[in-house]
């Protein structure tokens, strides 16, 4: 499964291991991810693609605010997506 903009991913390594994030940007083997709480959309975390596990969920909406990101990840973790 490929990781694209809007994908929900799980971190496989690092201090944020096993947490879910939304991919905001992908470039040169890195993804810029945010969860809207610890990692805001204004300052996304740069993470190597090999350290991310893709889920089968891609969000159709543009994730431009932290509130939208938090709501989407909450719905994802509750299984309503």
N, CA, C and O atoms as CSV, one atom per row, in Angstrom:
chain,resi,resn,atom,element,x,y,z
A,1,UNK,N,N,0.853,-1.171,0.000
A,1,UNK,CA,C,0.000,0.000,0.000
A,1,UNK,C,C,0.901,1.237,0.000
A,1,UNK,O,O,1.867,1.316,0.758
A,2,UNK,N,N,0.577,2.168,-0.837
A,2,UNK,CA,C,1.391,3.372,-0.931
A,2,UNK,C,C,0.863,4.450,0.008
A,2,UNK,O,O,-0.324,4.504,0.329
A,3,UNK,N,N,1.766,5.285,0.426
A,3,UNK,CA,C,1.424,6.390,1.318
A,3,UNK,C,C,1.319,7.652,0.476
A,3,UNK,O,O,2.277,8.055,-0.182
A,4,UNK,N,N,0.147,8.269,0.505
A,4,UNK,CA,C,-0.109,9.479,-0.265
A,4,UNK,C,C,-0.669,10.555,0.658
A,4,UNK,O,O,-0.912,10.307,1.839
A,5,UNK,N,N,-0.869,11.727,0.120
A,5,UNK,CA,C,-1.446,12.825,0.897
A,5,UNK,C,C,-2.854,12.435,1.333
A,5,UNK,O,O,-3.660,11.969,0.527
A,6,UNK,N,N,-3.136,12.630,2.611
A,6,UNK,CA,C,-4.438,12.285,3.155
A,6,UNK,C,C,-4.521,10.899,3.749
A,6,UNK,O,O,-5.541,10.553,4.345
A,7,UNK,N,N,-3.478,10.087,3.609
A,7,UNK,CA,C,-3.481,8.732,4.167
A,7,UNK,C,C,-3.392,8.776,5.681
A,7,UNK,O,O,-2.722,9.637,6.251
A,8,UNK,N,N,-4.072,7.843,6.326
A,8,UNK,CA,C,-3.912,7.656,7.764
A,8,UNK,C,C,-2.831,6.588,7.927
A,8,UNK,O,O,-2.926,5.502,7.357
A,9,UNK,N,N,-1.802,6.911,8.714
A,9,UNK,CA,C,-0.673,6.005,8.895
A,9,UNK,C,C,-0.427,5.777,10.388
A,9,UNK,O,O,-0.849,6.563,11.236
A,10,UNK,N,N,0.274,4.667,10.683
A,10,UNK,CA,C,0.678,4.350,12.043
A,10,UNK,C,C,2.197,4.386,12.092
A,10,UNK,O,O,2.864,3.823,11.224
A,11,UNK,N,N,2.740,5.042,13.102
A,11,UNK,CA,C,4.197,5.119,13.256
A,11,UNK,C,C,4.712,3.776,13.767
A,11,UNK,O,O,4.186,3.235,14.740
A,12,UNK,N,N,5.744,3.239,13.107
A,12,UNK,CA,C,6.329,1.965,13.504
A,12,UNK,C,C,7.565,2.134,14.370
A,12,UNK,O,O,8.012,1.172,14.994
A,13,UNK,N,N,8.127,3.331,14.423
A,13,UNK,CA,C,9.367,3.546,15.152
A,13,UNK,C,C,9.388,4.941,15.755
A,13,UNK,O,O,8.674,5.842,15.316
A,14,UNK,N,N,10.221,5.092,16.764
A,14,UNK,CA,C,10.391,6.400,17.390
A,14,UNK,C,C,9.532,6.555,18.625
A,14,UNK,O,O,8.835,5.629,19.039
A,15,UNK,N,N,9.592,7.734,19.202
A,15,UNK,CA,C,8.834,7.978,20.432
A,15,UNK,C,C,7.338,8.040,20.194
A,15,UNK,O,O,6.556,7.943,21.140
A,16,UNK,N,N,6.930,8.199,18.946
A,16,UNK,CA,C,5.514,8.221,18.612
A,16,UNK,C,C,5.018,6.879,18.060
A,16,UNK,O,O,4.011,6.834,17.354
A,17,UNK,N,N,5.716,5.801,18.377
A,17,UNK,CA,C,5.395,4.460,17.910
A,17,UNK,C,C,3.956,4.091,18.271
A,17,UNK,O,O,3.488,4.372,19.374
A,18,UNK,N,N,3.258,3.455,17.318
A,18,UNK,CA,C,1.883,2.957,17.458
A,18,UNK,C,C,0.827,4.062,17.547
A,18,UNK,O,O,-0.312,3.786,17.924
A,19,UNK,N,N,1.170,5.277,17.216
A,19,UNK,CA,C,0.189,6.366,17.165
A,19,UNK,C,C,-0.213,6.600,15.717
A,19,UNK,O,O,0.560,6.329,14.798
A,20,UNK,N,N,-1.422,7.104,15.518
A,20,UNK,CA,C,-1.940,7.359,14.173
A,20,UNK,C,C,-1.772,8.822,13.798
A,20,UNK,O,O,-1.906,9.716,14.634
A,21,UNK,N,N,-1.476,9.048,12.523
A,21,UNK,CA,C,-1.241,10.379,11.987
A,21,UNK,C,C,-1.879,10.498,10.604
A,21,UNK,O,O,-2.230,9.493,9.985
A,22,UNK,N,N,-2.024,11.725,10.129
A,22,UNK,CA,C,-2.474,12.007,8.773
A,22,UNK,C,C,-1.279,12.565,8.001
A,22,UNK,O,O,-0.542,13.410,8.509
A,23,UNK,N,N,-1.096,12.091,6.782
A,23,UNK,CA,C,-0.001,12.563,5.936
A,23,UNK,C,C,-0.427,13.867,5.269
A,23,UNK,O,O,-1.441,13.923,4.572
A,24,UNK,N,N,0.362,14.910,5.493
A,24,UNK,CA,C,0.076,16.211,4.905
A,24,UNK,C,C,0.849,16.452,3.615
A,24,UNK,O,O,0.386,17.169,2.727
A,25,UNK,N,N,2.034,15.845,3.517
A,25,UNK,CA,C,2.896,16.063,2.352
A,25,UNK,C,C,3.860,14.895,2.239
A,25,UNK,O,O,4.262,14.335,3.259
A,26,UNK,N,N,4.242,14.512,1.026
A,26,UNK,CA,C,5.222,13.451,0.784
A,26,UNK,C,C,6.237,13.974,-0.201
A,26,UNK,O,O,5.883,14.491,-1.261
A,27,UNK,N,N,7.535,13.835,0.162
A,27,UNK,CA,C,8.593,14.239,-0.767
A,27,UNK,C,C,9.915,13.597,-0.399
A,27,UNK,O,O,10.303,13.569,0.769
A,28,UNK,N,N,10.603,13.082,-1.407
A,28,UNK,CA,C,11.959,12.532,-1.288
A,28,UNK,C,C,12.097,11.474,-0.201
A,28,UNK,O,O,13.046,11.526,0.581
A,29,UNK,N,N,11.186,10.525,-0.131
A,29,UNK,CA,C,11.298,9.440,0.836
A,29,UNK,C,C,10.868,9.804,2.247
A,29,UNK,O,O,11.062,9.017,3.174
A,30,UNK,N,N,10.297,10.967,2.419
A,30,UNK,CA,C,9.815,11.416,3.722
A,30,UNK,C,C,8.344,11.785,3.638
A,30,UNK,O,O,7.854,12.214,2.593
A,31,UNK,N,N,7.652,11.614,4.747
A,31,UNK,CA,C,6.261,12.070,4.863
A,31,UNK,C,C,6.215,13.098,5.984
A,31,UNK,O,O,6.890,12.950,7.003
A,32,UNK,N,N,5.433,14.115,5.795
A,32,UNK,CA,C,5.211,15.114,6.831
A,32,UNK,C,C,3.855,14.800,7.444
A,32,UNK,O,O,2.827,14.877,6.771
A,33,UNK,N,N,3.858,14.440,8.741
A,33,UNK,CA,C,2.660,13.915,9.389
A,33,UNK,C,C,2.245,14.804,10.558
A,33,UNK,O,O,3.069,15.491,11.162
A,34,UNK,N,N,0.950,14.774,10.860
A,34,UNK,CA,C,0.417,15.546,11.978
A,34,UNK,C,C,-0.740,14.777,12.589
A,34,UNK,O,O,-1.423,14.011,11.908
A,35,UNK,N,N,-0.956,14.990,13.894
A,35,UNK,CA,C,-2.111,14.389,14.563
A,35,UNK,C,C,-3.055,15.452,15.119
A,35,UNK,O,O,-4.100,15.119,15.676
A,36,UNK,N,N,-2.700,16.717,14.974
A,36,UNK,CA,C,-3.570,17.797,15.408
A,36,UNK,C,C,-3.484,18.103,16.897
A,36,UNK,O,O,-4.084,19.073,17.361
A,37,UNK,N,N,-2.764,17.309,17.636
A,37,UNK,CA,C,-2.645,17.521,19.080
A,37,UNK,C,C,-1.176,17.760,19.447
A,37,UNK,O,O,-0.786,18.890,19.740
A,38,UNK,N,N,-0.380,16.719,19.430
A,38,UNK,CA,C,1.052,16.887,19.729
A,38,UNK,C,C,1.799,17.468,18.542
A,38,UNK,O,O,2.670,18.323,18.696
A,39,UNK,N,N,1.450,16.998,17.372
A,39,UNK,CA,C,2.048,17.501,16.135
A,39,UNK,C,C,0.993,18.267,15.374
A,39,UNK,O,O,0.057,17.685,14.826
A,40,UNK,N,N,1.147,19.556,15.345
A,40,UNK,CA,C,0.180,20.434,14.710
A,40,UNK,C,C,0.392,20.475,13.196
A,40,UNK,O,O,1.459,20.117,12.698
A,41,UNK,N,N,-0.621,20.908,12.485
A,41,UNK,CA,C,-0.535,21.028,11.028
A,41,UNK,C,C,0.465,22.107,10.624
A,41,UNK,O,O,1.042,22.043,9.538
A,42,UNK,N,N,0.672,23.094,11.489
A,42,UNK,CA,C,1.615,24.173,11.187
A,42,UNK,C,C,3.069,23.715,11.289
A,42,UNK,O,O,3.947,24.297,10.652
A,43,UNK,N,N,3.327,22.677,12.084
A,43,UNK,CA,C,4.688,22.161,12.271
A,43,UNK,C,C,4.659,20.635,12.230
A,43,UNK,O,O,4.837,19.986,13.261
A,44,UNK,N,N,4.436,20.053,11.042
A,44,UNK,CA,C,4.345,18.591,10.963
A,44,UNK,C,C,5.696,17.915,11.186
A,44,UNK,O,O,6.753,18.515,10.990
A,45,UNK,N,N,5.630,16.661,11.597
A,45,UNK,CA,C,6.839,15.877,11.828
A,45,UNK,C,C,7.304,15.268,10.506
A,45,UNK,O,O,6.500,14.732,9.743
A,46,UNK,N,N,8.589,15.353,10.248
A,46,UNK,CA,C,9.187,14.748,9.066
A,46,UNK,C,C,9.619,13.337,9.442
A,46,UNK,O,O,10.454,13.159,10.329
A,47,UNK,N,N,9.062,12.340,8.779
A,47,UNK,CA,C,9.332,10.952,9.141
A,47,UNK,C,C,9.601,10.143,7.868
A,47,UNK,O,O,8.933,10.331,6.851
A,48,UNK,N,N,10.583,9.245,7.939
A,48,UNK,CA,C,10.896,8.396,6.793
A,48,UNK,C,C,9.725,7.459,6.511
A,48,UNK,O,O,9.045,6.995,7.427
A,49,UNK,N,N,9.509,7.194,5.237
A,49,UNK,CA,C,8.400,6.338,4.835
A,49,UNK,C,C,8.530,4.915,5.368
A,49,UNK,O,O,7.522,4.251,5.613
A,50,UNK,N,N,9.758,4.442,5.548
A,50,UNK,CA,C,9.939,3.080,6.051
A,50,UNK,C,C,9.544,2.947,7.512
A,50,UNK,O,O,9.375,1.831,8.004
A,51,UNK,N,N,9.394,4.063,8.215
A,51,UNK,CA,C,8.994,4.039,9.614
A,51,UNK,C,C,7.491,4.231,9.797
A,51,UNK,O,O,7.009,4.416,10.914
A,52,UNK,N,N,6.753,4.184,8.676
A,52,UNK,CA,C,5.304,4.356,8.734
A,52,UNK,C,C,4.612,3.137,8.142
A,52,UNK,O,O,5.060,2.579,7.140
A,53,UNK,N,N,3.518,2.731,8.774
A,53,UNK,CA,C,2.694,1.639,8.259
A,53,UNK,C,C,1.408,2.245,7.710
A,53,UNK,O,O,0.680,2.940,8.420
A,54,UNK,N,N,1.142,1.974,6.449
A,54,UNK,CA,C,-0.059,2.519,5.818
A,54,UNK,C,C,-1.280,1.739,6.276
A,54,UNK,O,O,-1.220,0.521,6.447
A,55,UNK,N,N,-2.379,2.440,6.473
A,55,UNK,CA,C,-3.658,1.791,6.720
A,55,UNK,C,C,-4.429,1.831,5.405
A,55,UNK,O,O,-3.949,2.397,4.424
A,56,UNK,N,N,-5.587,1.252,5.377
A,56,UNK,CA,C,-6.386,1.238,4.151
A,56,UNK,C,C,-7.323,2.431,4.081
A,56,UNK,O,O,-8.301,2.406,3.333
A,57,UNK,N,N,-7.037,3.479,4.854
A,57,UNK,CA,C,-7.910,4.646,4.910
A,57,UNK,C,C,-7.205,5.868,4.336
A,57,UNK,O,O,-6.086,6.205,4.725
A,58,UNK,N,N,-7.881,6.515,3.412
A,58,UNK,CA,C,-7.433,7.795,2.885
A,58,UNK,C,C,-8.571,8.777,3.084
A,58,UNK,O,O,-9.711,8.504,2.710
A,59,UNK,N,N,-8.264,9.900,3.665
A,59,UNK,CA,C,-9.275,10.907,3.958
A,59,UNK,C,C,-9.514,11.766,2.732
A,59,UNK,O,O,-8.570,12.288,2.138
A,60,UNK,N,N,-10.765,11.912,2.355
A,60,UNK,CA,C,-11.120,12.670,1.158
A,60,UNK,C,C,-10.999,14.171,1.383
A,60,UNK,O,O,-10.655,14.919,0.468
A,61,UNK,N,N,-11.275,14.595,2.572
A,61,UNK,CA,C,-11.245,16.017,2.942
A,61,UNK,C,C,-9.833,16.566,2.924
A,61,UNK,O,O,-8.863,15.820,3.058
A,62,UNK,N,N,-9.723,17.852,2.760
A,62,UNK,CA,C,-8.424,18.480,2.962
A,62,UNK,C,C,-8.237,18.672,4.461
A,62,UNK,O,O,-9.125,19.188,5.140
A,63,UNK,N,N,-7.136,18.277,4.951
A,63,UNK,CA,C,-6.841,18.365,6.382
A,63,UNK,C,C,-5.996,19.608,6.618
A,63,UNK,O,O,-4.779,19.518,6.782
A,64,UNK,N,N,-6.646,20.769,6.637
A,64,UNK,CA,C,-5.906,22.016,6.768
A,64,UNK,C,C,-5.943,22.600,8.170
A,64,UNK,O,O,-5.172,23.514,8.465
A,65,UNK,N,N,-6.816,22.105,9.049
A,65,UNK,CA,C,-6.855,22.609,10.419
A,65,UNK,C,C,-6.640,21.460,11.399
A,65,UNK,O,O,-6.925,20.300,11.103
A,66,UNK,N,N,-6.133,21.816,12.562
A,66,UNK,CA,C,-5.896,20.800,13.585
A,66,UNK,C,C,-7.199,20.162,14.051
A,66,UNK,O,O,-7.230,18.975,14.377
A,67,UNK,N,N,-8.252,20.929,14.083
A,67,UNK,CA,C,-9.562,20.403,14.505
A,67,UNK,C,C,-10.041,19.308,13.553
A,67,UNK,O,O,-10.530,18.272,14.004
A,68,UNK,N,N,-9.909,19.521,12.256
A,68,UNK,CA,C,-10.320,18.513,11.271
A,68,UNK,C,C,-9.470,17.250,11.396
A,68,UNK,O,O,-9.985,16.138,11.282
A,69,UNK,N,N,-8.174,17.421,11.631
A,69,UNK,CA,C,-7.276,16.275,11.778
A,69,UNK,C,C,-7.657,15.468,13.013
A,69,UNK,O,O,-7.765,14.244,12.940
A,70,UNK,N,N,-7.863,16.137,14.149
A,70,UNK,CA,C,-8.236,15.436,15.380
A,70,UNK,C,C,-9.541,14.685,15.207
A,70,UNK,O,O,-9.650,13.536,15.635
A,71,UNK,N,N,-10.535,15.310,14.588
A,71,UNK,CA,C,-11.836,14.674,14.404
A,71,UNK,C,C,-11.718,13.452,13.500
A,71,UNK,O,O,-12.313,12.413,13.785
A,72,UNK,N,N,-10.958,13.565,12.415
A,72,UNK,CA,C,-10.791,12.447,11.490
A,72,UNK,C,C,-10.088,11.276,12.165
A,72,UNK,O,O,-10.481,10.126,11.972
A,73,UNK,N,N,-9.054,11.556,12.955
A,73,UNK,CA,C,-8.336,10.474,13.636
A,73,UNK,C,C,-9.186,9.869,14.748
A,73,UNK,O,O,-9.098,8.670,15.013
A,74,UNK,N,N,-10.000,10.680,15.394
A,74,UNK,CA,C,-10.909,10.162,16.433
A,74,UNK,C,C,-11.925,9.216,15.785
A,74,UNK,O,O,-12.172,8.125,16.300
A,75,UNK,N,N,-12.507,9.626,14.668
A,75,UNK,CA,C,-13.460,8.787,13.960
A,75,UNK,C,C,-12.792,7.502,13.462
A,75,UNK,O,O,-13.403,6.434,13.485
A,76,UNK,N,N,-11.536,7.608,13.013
A,76,UNK,CA,C,-10.794,6.437,12.551
A,76,UNK,C,C,-10.576,5.444,13.681
A,76,UNK,O,O,-10.783,4.244,13.501
A,77,UNK,N,N,-10.160,5.932,14.845
A,77,UNK,CA,C,-9.863,5.035,15.961
A,77,UNK,C,C,-11.124,4.425,16.559
A,77,UNK,O,O,-11.072,3.335,17.129
A,78,UNK,N,N,-12.260,5.117,16.435
A,78,UNK,CA,C,-13.529,4.573,16.915
A,78,UNK,C,C,-14.168,3.625,15.920
A,78,UNK,O,O,-15.137,2.939,16.249
A,79,UNK,N,N,-13.640,3.577,14.712
A,79,UNK,CA,C,-14.148,2.664,13.700
A,79,UNK,C,C,-15.338,3.187,12.922
A,79,UNK,O,O,-16.039,2.408,12.277
A,80,UNK,N,N,-15.581,4.478,12.965
A,80,UNK,CA,C,-16.721,5.019,12.225
A,80,UNK,C,C,-16.351,5.473,10.827
A,80,UNK,O,O,-17.232,5.885,10.072
A,81,UNK,N,N,-15.080,5.412,10.454
A,81,UNK,CA,C,-14.676,5.774,9.093
A,81,UNK,C,C,-14.760,4.573,8.192
A,81,UNK,O,O,-14.459,4.672,7.003
